[in-house]
Each structure stands twice: as C-alpha cells, then as structure tokens.
Amino acid sequence: MPEKERKDNEGTLWDNKFKEDNENAPDLSGYLMLDGVEKNAAIWKNKARESGKTYYSLRISDKKDTVPF
C-alpha cells in the first residue's frame, strides 16, 4: 500500500508498543510534517503532583530512519 502524502503542519500518532518494556518511553509516537520537513513526534501522559490533573508532554525531534513506535 502506498504511503499517504503528509500535509504540512499535520501528523499521525500511534500507541507505543514499546511502552511495556520501558516506563519512560512515550505513550504515543509517530510523525508530523512541520514547515515541509518530516519530524518524529512523541507524547507522554502525565499526572500533576499537586492537583492530580492529567496533562500531556510533547517532544518533536529530527526524523531518524527508524520507526519511532
């Protein structure tokens, strides 16, 4: 199946299958197109210490040849 064309400032994230092996691994990972350059994206689900509210941390990095999930 041909790879879907990525549009600028859009991306796709998947559940991280390696989360079970490493608790520091992101909960979601995938790709996004940012200003015409494909990047890796990762998201961690966190809980605030004081309020207990859920929040998400995001990291964008240069794309590597390996699949990030």
Biopython code that builds the backbone (N, CA, C, O; Angstrom):
import numpy as np
from Bio.PDB.StructureBuilder import StructureBuilder

atoms = [
    (1, "MET", "N", (0.844, -1.180, 0.000)),
    (1, "MET", "CA", (0.000, 0.000, 0.000)),
    (1, "MET", "C", (0.884, 1.236, 0.000)),
    (1, "MET", "O", (1.804, 1.326, 0.814)),
    (2, "PRO", "N", (0.635, 2.188, -0.885)),
    (2, "PRO", "CA", (1.470, 3.389, -0.938)),
    (2, "PRO", "C", (1.315, 4.230, 0.316)),
    (2, "PRO", "O", (0.245, 4.291, 0.921)),
    (3, "GLU", "N", (2.413, 4.879, 0.692)),
    (3, "GLU", "CA", (2.392, 5.735, 1.871)),
    (3, "GLU", "C", (1.558, 6.983, 1.592)),
    (3, "GLU", "O", (1.644, 7.574, 0.516)),
    (4, "LYS", "N", (0.751, 7.375, 2.580)),
    (4, "LYS", "CA", (-0.091, 8.559, 2.447)),
    (4, "LYS", "C", (0.782, 9.815, 2.409)),
    (4, "LYS", "O", (1.746, 9.939, 3.165)),
    (5, "GLU", "N", (0.431, 10.735, 1.523)),
    (5, "GLU", "CA", (1.154, 12.001, 1.454)),
    (5, "GLU", "C", (0.885, 12.799, 2.723)),
    (5, "GLU", "O", (-0.265, 12.981, 3.124)),
    (6, "ARG", "N", (1.943, 13.267, 3.341)),
    (6, "ARG", "CA", (1.787, 14.050, 4.570)),
    (6, "ARG", "C", (1.612, 15.517, 4.213)),
    (6, "ARG", "O", (2.357, 16.060, 3.397)),
    (7, "LYS", "N", (0.627, 16.152, 4.826)),
    (7, "LYS", "CA", (0.371, 17.574, 4.615)),
    (7, "LYS", "C", (1.137, 18.380, 5.650)),
    (7, "LYS", "O", (1.375, 17.911, 6.763)),
    (8, "ASP", "N", (1.520, 19.590, 5.278)),
    (8, "ASP", "CA", (2.272, 20.448, 6.185)),
    (8, "ASP", "C", (1.448, 20.757, 7.440)),
    (8, "ASP", "O", (0.245, 21.004, 7.366)),
    (9, "ASN", "N", (2.121, 20.737, 8.585)),
    (9, "ASN", "CA", (1.537, 21.021, 9.894)),
    (9, "ASN", "C", (0.473, 20.007, 10.302)),
    (9, "ASN", "O", (-0.452, 20.340, 11.043)),
    (10, "GLU", "N", (0.601, 18.770, 9.822)),
    (10, "GLU", "CA", (-0.256, 17.662, 10.220)),
    (10, "GLU", "C", (0.619, 16.463, 10.542)),
    (10, "GLU", "O", (1.758, 16.368, 10.085)),
    (11, "GLY", "N", (0.071, 15.544, 11.339)),
    (11, "GLY", "CA", (0.820, 14.356, 11.686)),
    (11, "GLY", "C", (-0.076, 13.233, 12.133)),
    (11, "GLY", "O", (-1.298, 13.374, 12.171)),
    (12, "THR", "N", (0.543, 12.103, 12.474)),
    (12, "THR", "CA", (-0.156, 10.917, 12.924)),
    (12, "THR", "C", (0.607, 10.326, 14.101)),
    (12, "THR", "O", (1.835, 10.247, 14.079)),
    (13, "LEU", "N", (-0.132, 9.909, 15.135)),
    (13, "LEU", "CA", (0.464, 9.269, 16.310)),
    (13, "LEU", "C", (-0.178, 7.904, 16.516)),
    (13, "LEU", "O", (-1.353, 7.710, 16.205)),
    (14, "TRP", "N", (0.595, 6.963, 17.042)),
    (14, "TRP", "CA", (0.115, 5.621, 17.349)),
    (14, "TRP", "C", (0.466, 5.285, 18.783)),
    (14, "TRP", "O", (1.377, 5.876, 19.364)),
    (15, "ASP", "N", (-0.269, 4.320, 19.363)),
    (15, "ASP", "CA", (0.115, 3.780, 20.670)),
    (15, "ASP", "C", (1.512, 3.206, 20.541)),
    (15, "ASP", "O", (1.843, 2.575, 19.537)),
    (16, "ASN", "N", (2.331, 3.427, 21.556)),
    (16, "ASN", "CA", (3.719, 2.968, 21.525)),
    (16, "ASN", "C", (3.792, 1.533, 22.028)),
    (16, "ASN", "O", (3.538, 1.278, 23.205)),
    (17, "LYS", "N", (4.135, 0.596, 21.153)),
    (17, "LYS", "CA", (4.197, -0.815, 21.528)),
    (17, "LYS", "C", (5.373, -1.126, 22.457)),
    (17, "LYS", "O", (5.414, -2.202, 23.053)),
    (18, "PHE", "N", (6.333, -0.199, 22.589)),
    (18, "PHE", "CA", (7.484, -0.427, 23.463)),
    (18, "PHE", "C", (7.267, 0.118, 24.879)),
    (18, "PHE", "O", (8.159, 0.003, 25.720)),
    (19, "LYS", "N", (6.120, 0.698, 25.153)),
    (19, "LYS", "CA", (5.836, 1.283, 26.468)),
    (19, "LYS", "C", (5.942, 0.219, 27.569)),
    (19, "LYS", "O", (6.411, 0.516, 28.668)),
    (20, "GLU", "N", (5.513, -1.006, 27.288)),
    (20, "GLU", "CA", (5.565, -2.082, 28.282)),
    (20, "GLU", "C", (6.990, -2.384, 28.727)),
    (20, "GLU", "O", (7.218, -2.722, 29.888)),
    (21, "ASP", "N", (7.947, -2.265, 27.817)),
    (21, "ASP", "CA", (9.343, -2.586, 28.115)),
    (21, "ASP", "C", (10.089, -1.456, 28.812)),
    (21, "ASP", "O", (11.119, -1.692, 29.444)),
    (22, "ASN", "N", (9.576, -0.222, 28.703)),
    (22, "ASN", "CA", (10.290, 0.936, 29.230)),
    (22, "ASN", "C", (9.280, 1.975, 29.693)),
    (22, "ASN", "O", (8.636, 2.619, 28.865)),
    (23, "GLU", "N", (9.131, 2.148, 30.996)),
    (23, "GLU", "CA", (8.126, 3.081, 31.514)),
    (23, "GLU", "C", (8.421, 4.535, 31.153)),
    (23, "GLU", "O", (7.525, 5.375, 31.232)),
    (24, "ASN", "N", (9.659, 4.853, 30.759)),
    (24, "ASN", "CA", (9.996, 6.217, 30.338)),
    (24, "ASN", "C", (9.712, 6.474, 28.867)),
    (24, "ASN", "O", (9.828, 7.607, 28.399)),
    (25, "ALA", "N", (9.341, 5.434, 28.137)),
    (25, "ALA", "CA", (9.028, 5.586, 26.708)),
    (25, "ALA", "C", (7.736, 6.385, 26.559)),
    (25, "ALA", "O", (6.894, 6.371, 27.457)),
    (26, "PRO", "N", (7.573, 7.079, 25.438)),
    (26, "PRO", "CA", (6.340, 7.853, 25.234)),
    (26, "PRO", "C", (5.124, 6.941, 25.121)),
    (26, "PRO", "O", (5.236, 5.783, 24.717)),
    (27, "ASP", "N", (3.965, 7.476, 25.482)),
    (27, "ASP", "CA", (2.713, 6.731, 25.354)),
    (27, "ASP", "C", (2.259, 6.662, 23.894)),
    (27, "ASP", "O", (1.688, 5.662, 23.459)),
    (28, "LEU", "N", (2.517, 7.719, 23.159)),
    (28, "LEU", "CA", (2.172, 7.800, 21.737)),
    (28, "LEU", "C", (3.397, 8.281, 20.972)),
    (28, "LEU", "O", (4.175, 9.088, 21.481)),
    (29, "SER", "N", (3.569, 7.788, 19.749)),
    (29, "SER", "CA", (4.665, 8.290, 18.916)),
    (29, "SER", "C", (4.264, 8.186, 17.451)),
    (29, "SER", "O", (3.378, 7.415, 17.080)),
    (30, "GLY", "N", (4.936, 8.977, 16.633)),
    (30, "GLY", "CA", (4.628, 8.975, 15.207)),
    (30, "GLY", "C", (5.398, 10.059, 14.486)),
    (30, "GLY", "O", (6.520, 10.402, 14.857)),
    (31, "TYR", "N", (4.770, 10.596, 13.439)),
    (31, "TYR", "CA", (5.422, 11.582, 12.584)),
    (31, "TYR", "C", (4.539, 12.802, 12.406)),
    (31, "TYR", "O", (3.324, 12.742, 12.594)),
    (32, "LEU", "N", (5.174, 13.920, 12.036)),
    (32, "LEU", "CA", (4.434, 15.086, 11.606)),
    (32, "LEU", "C", (5.267, 15.833, 10.584)),
    (32, "LEU", "O", (6.492, 15.711, 10.549)),
    (33, "MET", "N", (4.587, 16.608, 9.753)),
    (33, "MET", "CA", (5.256, 17.434, 8.749)),
    (33, "MET", "C", (5.223, 18.858, 9.277)),
    (33, "MET", "O", (4.146, 19.416, 9.487)),
    (34, "LEU", "N", (6.381, 19.446, 9.491)),
    (34, "LEU", "CA", (6.487, 20.780, 10.060)),
    (34, "LEU", "C", (7.297, 21.657, 9.116)),
    (34, "LEU", "O", (8.494, 21.442, 8.925)),
    (35, "ASP", "N", (6.642, 22.635, 8.537)),
    (35, "ASP", "CA", (7.290, 23.542, 7.581)),
    (35, "ASP", "C", (8.002, 22.783, 6.466)),
    (35, "ASP", "O", (9.102, 23.149, 6.053)),
    (36, "GLY", "N", (7.352, 21.712, 5.982)),
    (36, "GLY", "CA", (7.879, 20.946, 4.873)),
    (36, "GLY", "C", (8.936, 19.923, 5.233)),
    (36, "GLY", "O", (9.489, 19.280, 4.341)),
    (37, "VAL", "N", (9.235, 19.752, 6.518)),
    (37, "VAL", "CA", (10.245, 18.801, 6.971)),
    (37, "VAL", "C", (9.568, 17.759, 7.862)),
    (37, "VAL", "O", (8.893, 18.113, 8.828)),
    (38, "GLU", "N", (9.748, 16.466, 7.537)),
    (38, "GLU", "CA", (9.156, 15.417, 8.349)),
    (38, "GLU", "C", (9.929, 15.280, 9.662)),
    (38, "GLU", "O", (11.159, 15.246, 9.663)),
    (39, "LYS", "N", (9.203, 15.201, 10.773)),
    (39, "LYS", "CA", (9.783, 15.111, 12.116)),
    (39, "LYS", "C", (9.175, 13.932, 12.867)),
    (39, "LYS", "O", (8.095, 13.460, 12.509)),
    (40, "ASN", "N", (9.857, 13.454, 13.902)),
    (40, "ASN", "CA", (9.300, 12.492, 14.843)),
    (40, "ASN", "C", (8.514, 13.258, 15.894)),
    (40, "ASN", "O", (8.876, 14.380, 16.249)),
    (41, "ALA", "N", (7.447, 12.660, 16.390)),
    (41, "ALA", "CA", (6.659, 13.257, 17.460)),
    (41, "ALA", "C", (6.430, 12.200, 18.533)),
    (41, "ALA", "O", (6.223, 11.027, 18.223)),
    (42, "ALA", "N", (6.468, 12.618, 19.797)),
    (42, "ALA", "CA", (6.236, 11.706, 20.916)),
    (42, "ALA", "C", (5.427, 12.442, 21.985)),
    (42, "ALA", "O", (5.636, 13.630, 22.231)),
    (43, "ILE", "N", (4.503, 11.719, 22.613)),
    (43, "ILE", "CA", (3.654, 12.302, 23.663)),
    (43, "ILE", "C", (3.663, 11.385, 24.878)),
    (43, "ILE", "O", (3.542, 10.166, 24.757)),
    (44, "TRP", "N", (3.809, 11.997, 26.058)),
    (44, "TRP", "CA", (3.742, 11.304, 27.327)),
    (44, "TRP", "C", (2.524, 11.789, 28.096)),
    (44, "TRP", "O", (2.272, 12.992, 28.168)),
    (45, "LYS", "N", (1.767, 10.863, 28.669)),
    (45, "LYS", "CA", (0.628, 11.201, 29.521)),
    (45, "LYS", "C", (1.161, 11.283, 30.954)),
    (45, "LYS", "O", (1.815, 10.357, 31.434)),
    (46, "ASN", "N", (0.876, 12.395, 31.628)),
    (46, "ASN", "CA", (1.387, 12.635, 32.976)),
    (46, "ASN", "C", (0.255, 13.037, 33.912)),
    (46, "ASN", "O", (-0.854, 13.345, 33.473)),
    (47, "LYS", "N", (0.553, 13.030, 35.210)),
    (47, "LYS", "CA", (-0.394, 13.483, 36.209)),
    (47, "LYS", "C", (0.310, 14.509, 37.092)),
    (47, "LYS", "O", (1.399, 14.252, 37.607)),
    (48, "ALA", "N", (-0.323, 15.681, 37.266)),
    (48, "ALA", "CA", (0.255, 16.743, 38.092)),
    (48, "ALA", "C", (0.308, 16.283, 39.548)),
    (48, "ALA", "O", (-0.650, 15.700, 40.056)),
    (49, "ARG", "N", (1.420, 16.546, 40.209)),
    (49, "ARG", "CA", (1.604, 16.101, 41.599)),
    (49, "ARG", "C", (0.584, 16.699, 42.552)),
    (49, "ARG", "O", (-0.028, 15.977, 43.339)),
    (50, "GLU", "N", (0.395, 18.000, 42.489)),
    (50, "GLU", "CA", (-0.484, 18.670, 43.451)),
    (50, "GLU", "C", (-1.967, 18.506, 43.136)),
    (50, "GLU", "O", (-2.752, 18.162, 44.020)),
    (51, "SER", "N", (-2.354, 18.745, 41.904)),
    (51, "SER", "CA", (-3.779, 18.724, 41.556)),
    (51, "SER", "C", (-4.275, 17.344, 41.127)),
    (51, "SER", "O", (-5.472, 17.065, 41.202)),
    (52, "GLY", "N", (-3.368, 16.484, 40.682)),
    (52, "GLY", "CA", (-3.768, 15.177, 40.187)),
    (52, "GLY", "C", (-4.361, 15.218, 38.787)),
    (52, "GLY", "O", (-4.814, 14.195, 38.274)),
    (53, "LYS", "N", (-4.359, 16.392, 38.167)),
    (53, "LYS", "CA", (-4.920, 16.528, 36.825)),
    (53, "LYS", "C", (-3.981, 15.928, 35.779)),
    (53, "LYS", "O", (-2.758, 15.985, 35.913)),
    (54, "THR", "N", (-4.576, 15.360, 34.748)),
    (54, "THR", "CA", (-3.816, 14.781, 33.646)),
    (54, "THR", "C", (-3.361, 15.885, 32.697)),
    (54, "THR", "O", (-4.117, 16.803, 32.378)),
    (55, "TYR", "N", (-2.107, 15.778, 32.252)),
    (55, "TYR", "CA", (-1.590, 16.670, 31.220)),
    (55, "TYR", "C", (-0.687, 15.861, 30.303)),
    (55, "TYR", "O", (-0.293, 14.745, 30.642)),
    (56, "TYR", "N", (-0.359, 16.413, 29.152)),
    (56, "TYR", "CA", (0.445, 15.720, 28.155)),
    (56, "TYR", "C", (1.690, 16.523, 27.828)),
    (56, "TYR", "O", (1.632, 17.743, 27.678)),
    (57, "SER", "N", (2.822, 15.828, 27.718)),
    (57, "SER", "CA", (4.082, 16.443, 27.295)),
    (57, "SER", "C", (4.361, 16.005, 25.868)),
    (57, "SER", "O", (4.098, 14.861, 25.498)),
    (58, "LEU", "N", (4.892, 16.914, 25.072)),
    (58, "LEU", "CA", (5.151, 16.666, 23.661)),
    (58, "LEU", "C", (6.611, 16.932, 23.348)),
    (58, "LEU", "O", (7.191, 17.908, 23.825)),
    (59, "ARG", "N", (7.205, 16.055, 22.541)),
    (59, "ARG", "CA", (8.579, 16.279, 22.062)),
    (59, "ARG", "C", (8.605, 16.082, 20.547)),
    (59, "ARG", "O", (8.114, 15.079, 20.029)),
    (60, "ILE", "N", (9.178, 17.044, 19.857)),
    (60, "ILE", "CA", (9.377, 16.979, 18.414)),
    (60, "ILE", "C", (10.885, 16.858, 18.184)),
    (60, "ILE", "O", (11.665, 17.611, 18.768)),
    (61, "SER", "N", (11.292, 15.917, 17.340)),
    (61, "SER", "CA", (12.718, 15.740, 17.072)),
    (61, "SER", "C", (12.934, 15.457, 15.588)),
    (61, "SER", "O", (11.994, 15.138, 14.861)),
    (62, "ASP", "N", (14.190, 15.580, 15.152)),
    (62, "ASP", "CA", (14.529, 15.288, 13.765)),
    (62, "ASP", "C", (14.201, 13.829, 13.466)),
    (62, "ASP", "O", (14.399, 12.955, 14.310)),
    (63, "LYS", "N", (13.702, 13.574, 12.269)),
    (63, "LYS", "CA", (13.315, 12.224, 11.884)),
    (63, "LYS", "C", (14.554, 11.369, 11.694)),
    (63, "LYS", "O", (15.546, 11.797, 11.104)),
    (64, "LYS", "N", (14.470, 10.151, 12.209)),
    (64, "LYS", "CA", (15.526, 9.169, 12.027)),
    (64, "LYS", "C", (14.993, 8.115, 11.071)),
    (64, "LYS", "O", (13.801, 8.092, 10.767)),
    (65, "ASP", "N", (15.864, 7.254, 10.602)),
    (65, "ASP", "CA", (15.452, 6.212, 9.669)),
    (65, "ASP", "C", (14.617, 5.118, 10.338)),
    (65, "ASP", "O", (13.948, 4.351, 9.646)),
    (66, "THR", "N", (14.644, 5.032, 11.665)),
    (66, "THR", "CA", (13.896, 4.007, 12.361)),
    (66, "THR", "C", (12.486, 4.478, 12.656)),
    (66, "THR", "O", (12.231, 5.677, 12.762)),
    (67, "VAL", "N", (11.573, 3.532, 12.787)),
    (67, "VAL", "CA", (10.185, 3.834, 13.118)),
    (67, "VAL", "C", (10.105, 4.099, 14.613)),
    (67, "VAL", "O", (10.622, 3.295, 15.390)),
    (68, "PRO", "N", (9.472, 5.206, 15.063)),
    (68, "PRO", "CA", (9.520, 5.587, 16.465)),
    (68, "PRO", "C", (8.489, 4.881, 17.344)),
    (68, "PRO", "O", (8.301, 5.294, 18.488)),
    (69, "PHE", "N", (7.823, 3.849, 16.869)),
    (69, "PHE", "CA", (6.794, 3.216, 17.707)),
    (69, "PHE", "C", (6.941, 1.725, 17.729)),
    (69, "PHE", "O", (6.159, 1.037, 18.385)),
]
sb = StructureBuilder()
sb.init_structure("model")
sb.init_model(0)
sb.init_chain("A")
sb.init_seg("    ")
for serial, (resi, resn, name, xyz) in enumerate(atoms, 1):
    if name == "N":
        sb.init_residue(resn, " ", resi, " ")
    sb.init_atom(name, np.array(xyz, "f"), 0.0, 1.0, " ", f" {name:<3s}", serial, name[0])
structure = sb.get_structure()
